[in-house]
């Protein structure tokens, strides 16, 4: 195994300390937890937006904690859900009395533990609601989900719902915006290589030297098709057509796109993919309002990429373009 | 070879088109070149700041083009210097009559071609000066340099000199600030794996399963020591002590640090390194003013990291903390 870590058992704990050491003015770690919250949490007169999930997807989740996005995030062990107790501690620390919206990616552990945490928080008198993200168009059910998986489209939920919360909207309104993003976004990913978890120290799955996998999940879950290596343009076409088939957009629709790296992919390659993506959207009569390229939701050191397309109207453009100040995403 | 590319001969051309497609409001590609400039270049009443070098280090160079940093950047082929003609086109496109400062990383090709370009531009009546960056403390001379290599500290030159230029300072003042950063910054890197260039399609150098290389350059040039795998803390200590030995800072000195990923390193690991880095600086009696963690200057898909330490005074803090708006670095 080639990793810049110490004891694999300590990697999440040390990562979180390293995040706080990088951003002592932004983050506060709740004692005896793997939960990071805004240093000024709970923020008064605002619905709190929280999320969480397994580690190994950095900058997801804590990278999006800050002004205009999340109030806090719970980190599980690598590719494991945080416990219900940690989710509850997160909710409690972020609630300022105006309610909390939990953004939950559709994985069984996340959904179950967040549900339990929400019940516990409600018993304490906290108003909590949740929205489940299932933007991955590749597979209907999968290894860790019933229904579709939640992947990179989640970042747009953090951004839009975070901006709505920052405006002072109430919980129902913040939830409505989150669901609006979910209704209008689709993602599909692919891998050139498997990720290697710190614990296992070897590839999670085997992929031949001349093979790639389409429709893969962010934990290396099986996708739709294992196929021979393809050109970047051909990969882009496969992923994008699958997303567009799912979204079924009207001619002239404005979209935001994300070319997301899986952690081990050079930016050079992501821009090569973006070139073909934008060309293809033009061929479909779609108009790109904004195009993001980078590592937003990764799978440790996996080489590969995902493509996200989100249809945007004036309301979503206002919210997605509103100011935000987080370690992983800053909008002026 | 596992890469998301089309023809290796087209990768830089397609990457640049993909960058423009992601940021059509920010970038303009000069016709028949691999040069990107600010869409509003030349910017009036301001010294222009330009740079360039081989591709494969993204987000270096074009990622730092924008308000408060660079006016433009020339991209060579992968790990190859841009031609003198491209550097000259860059200088010409960015000069608004107030002069141009070229930020040159110390590689023989970059230095030679920028020098020729500067001579050509001066013959056209453009006032041009340059500053050479040589922050890599690992080796004195190396494969592509006489003297030390220029690596990740370059980003701080872009930031500080870019902020000074944005203030309306004259060319001599902008150059003074650039040289002040050079005088106060040091970097050292290491690799867990070799990079793979699109052209060659296989590792640039061989590194055993249980080996790492300390002091490596950003093109896979040999470092100071090939050694057995080490813990993240031990690696951090080796790199940091080498940089601190070189800088020889006083007790209580404030510093900005960068933990820079080489392209294939998960963010998780960079934060584990940052944790130990900040601990170690405290043990040395140094005070961290700001800590950056991410991929700032990469080597394609190489796994590894570099550590940069820059001593900062009030002037540098003002400039490094001033607003900037570029694809790879935004300061509000």
HADDOCK unambig.tbl for C-alpha pairs under 7 A between the chains (distance, minus, plus):
assign (segid A and resid 2 and name CA) (segid B and resid 192 and name CA) 6.17 0.50 0.50
assign (segid A and resid 4 and name CA) (segid B and resid 231 and name CA) 6.59 0.50 0.50
assign (segid A and resid 4 and name CA) (segid B and resid 232 and name CA) 4.70 0.50 0.50
assign (segid A and resid 4 and name CA) (segid B and resid 269 and name CA) 5.44 0.50 0.50
assign (segid A and resid 5 and name CA) (segid B and resid 231 and name CA) 5.85 0.50 0.50
assign (segid A and resid 5 and name CA) (segid B and resid 232 and name CA) 4.62 0.50 0.50
assign (segid A and resid 5 and name CA) (segid B and resid 269 and name CA) 6.12 0.50 0.50
assign (segid A and resid 5 and name CA) (segid B and resid 272 and name CA) 6.57 0.50 0.50
assign (segid A and resid 6 and name CA) (segid B and resid 231 and name CA) 4.92 0.50 0.50
assign (segid A and resid 6 and name CA) (segid B and resid 232 and name CA) 5.41 0.50 0.50
assign (segid A and resid 6 and name CA) (segid B and resid 233 and name CA) 6.73 0.50 0.50
assign (segid A and resid 14 and name CA) (segid B and resid 272 and name CA) 5.40 0.50 0.50
assign (segid A and resid 14 and name CA) (segid B and resid 275 and name CA) 6.67 0.50 0.50
assign (segid A and resid 15 and name CA) (segid B and resid 268 and name CA) 5.81 0.50 0.50
assign (segid A and resid 15 and name CA) (segid B and resid 271 and name CA) 4.98 0.50 0.50
assign (segid A and resid 15 and name CA) (segid B and resid 272 and name CA) 4.69 0.50 0.50
assign (segid A and resid 17 and name CA) (segid B and resid 275 and name CA) 5.97 0.50 0.50
assign (segid A and resid 18 and name CA) (segid B and resid 271 and name CA) 4.58 0.50 0.50
assign (segid A and resid 18 and name CA) (segid B and resid 272 and name CA) 5.55 0.50 0.50
assign (segid A and resid 18 and name CA) (segid B and resid 274 and name CA) 5.19 0.50 0.50
assign (segid A and resid 18 and name CA) (segid B and resid 275 and name CA) 3.89 0.50 0.50
assign (segid A and resid 19 and name CA) (segid B and resid 271 and name CA) 5.88 0.50 0.50
assign (segid A and resid 21 and name CA) (segid B and resid 275 and name CA) 6.19 0.50 0.50
assign (segid A and resid 21 and name CA) (segid B and resid 278 and name CA) 6.69 0.50 0.50
assign (segid A and resid 22 and name CA) (segid B and resid 291 and name CA) 5.00 0.50 0.50
assign (segid A and resid 22 and name CA) (segid B and resid 292 and name CA) 6.55 0.50 0.50
assign (segid A and resid 56 and name CA) (segid B and resid 268 and name CA) 6.73 0.50 0.50
assign (segid A and resid 58 and name CA) (segid B and resid 267 and name CA) 5.92 0.50 0.50
assign (segid A and resid 58 and name CA) (segid B and resid 268 and name CA) 6.42 0.50 0.50
assign (segid A and resid 59 and name CA) (segid B and resid 267 and name CA) 6.97 0.50 0.50
assign (segid A and resid 192 and name CA) (segid B and resid 2 and name CA) 6.18 0.50 0.50
assign (segid A and resid 231 and name CA) (segid B and resid 4 and name CA) 6.60 0.50 0.50
assign (segid A and resid 231 and name CA) (segid B and resid 5 and name CA) 5.87 0.50 0.50
assign (segid A and resid 231 and name CA) (segid B and resid 6 and name CA) 4.92 0.50 0.50
assign (segid A and resid 232 and name CA) (segid B and resid 4 and name CA) 4.71 0.50 0.50
assign (segid A and resid 232 and name CA) (segid B and resid 5 and name CA) 4.64 0.50 0.50
assign (segid A and resid 232 and name CA) (segid B and resid 6 and name CA) 5.42 0.50 0.50
assign (segid A and resid 233 and name CA) (segid B and resid 6 and name CA) 6.73 0.50 0.50
assign (segid A and resid 263 and name CA) (segid B and resid 264 and name CA) 6.63 0.50 0.50
assign (segid A and resid 263 and name CA) (segid B and resid 266 and name CA) 5.59 0.50 0.50
assign (segid A and resid 264 and name CA) (segid B and resid 263 and name CA) 6.63 0.50 0.50
assign (segid A and resid 264 and name CA) (segid B and resid 264 and name CA) 4.12 0.50 0.50
assign (segid A and resid 264 and name CA) (segid B and resid 265 and name CA) 6.40 0.50 0.50
assign (segid A and resid 264 and name CA) (segid B and resid 266 and name CA) 6.96 0.50 0.50
assign (segid A and resid 264 and name CA) (segid B and resid 301 and name CA) 6.48 0.50 0.50
assign (segid A and resid 265 and name CA) (segid B and resid 264 and name CA) 6.40 0.50 0.50
assign (segid A and resid 265 and name CA) (segid B and resid 301 and name CA) 6.41 0.50 0.50
assign (segid A and resid 266 and name CA) (segid B and resid 263 and name CA) 5.59 0.50 0.50
assign (segid A and resid 266 and name CA) (segid B and resid 264 and name CA) 6.96 0.50 0.50
assign (segid A and resid 266 and name CA) (segid B and resid 300 and name CA) 5.37 0.50 0.50
assign (segid A and resid 266 and name CA) (segid B and resid 301 and name CA) 5.48 0.50 0.50
assign (segid A and resid 267 and name CA) (segid B and resid 58 and name CA) 5.92 0.50 0.50
assign (segid A and resid 267 and name CA) (segid B and resid 59 and name CA) 6.96 0.50 0.50
assign (segid A and resid 268 and name CA) (segid B and resid 15 and name CA) 5.83 0.50 0.50
assign (segid A and resid 268 and name CA) (segid B and resid 56 and name CA) 6.74 0.50 0.50
assign (segid A and resid 268 and name CA) (segid B and resid 58 and name CA) 6.41 0.50 0.50
assign (segid A and resid 269 and name CA) (segid B and resid 4 and name CA) 5.44 0.50 0.50
assign (segid A and resid 269 and name CA) (segid B and resid 5 and name CA) 6.13 0.50 0.50
assign (segid A and resid 271 and name CA) (segid B and resid 15 and name CA) 4.99 0.50 0.50
assign (segid A and resid 271 and name CA) (segid B and resid 18 and name CA) 4.59 0.50 0.50
assign (segid A and resid 271 and name CA) (segid B and resid 19 and name CA) 5.87 0.50 0.50
assign (segid A and resid 272 and name CA) (segid B and resid 5 and name CA) 6.57 0.50 0.50
assign (segid A and resid 272 and name CA) (segid B and resid 14 and name CA) 5.41 0.50 0.50
assign (segid A and resid 272 and name CA) (segid B and resid 15 and name CA) 4.70 0.50 0.50
assign (segid A and resid 272 and name CA) (segid B and resid 18 and name CA) 5.56 0.50 0.50
assign (segid A and resid 274 and name CA) (segid B and resid 18 and name CA) 5.20 0.50 0.50
assign (segid A and resid 275 and name CA) (segid B and resid 14 and name CA) 6.68 0.50 0.50
assign (segid A and resid 275 and name CA) (segid B and resid 17 and name CA) 5.98 0.50 0.50
assign (segid A and resid 275 and name CA) (segid B and resid 18 and name CA) 3.89 0.50 0.50
assign (segid A and resid 275 and name CA) (segid B and resid 21 and name CA) 6.18 0.50 0.50
assign (segid A and resid 278 and name CA) (segid B and resid 21 and name CA) 6.68 0.50 0.50
assign (segid A and resid 291 and name CA) (segid B and resid 22 and name CA) 5.00 0.50 0.50
assign (segid A and resid 292 and name CA) (segid B and resid 22 and name CA) 6.55 0.50 0.50
assign (segid A and resid 300 and name CA) (segid B and resid 266 and name CA) 5.35 0.50 0.50
assign (segid A and resid 301 and name CA) (segid B and resid 264 and name CA) 6.47 0.50 0.50
assign (segid A and resid 301 and name CA) (segid B and resid 265 and name CA) 6.39 0.50 0.50
assign (segid A and resid 301 and name CA) (segid B and resid 266 and name CA) 5.46 0.50 0.50
assign (segid A and resid 330 and name CA) (segid B and resid 330 and name CA) 6.41 0.50 0.50
assign (segid A and resid 332 and name CA) (segid B and resid 332 and name CA) 6.52 0.50 0.50
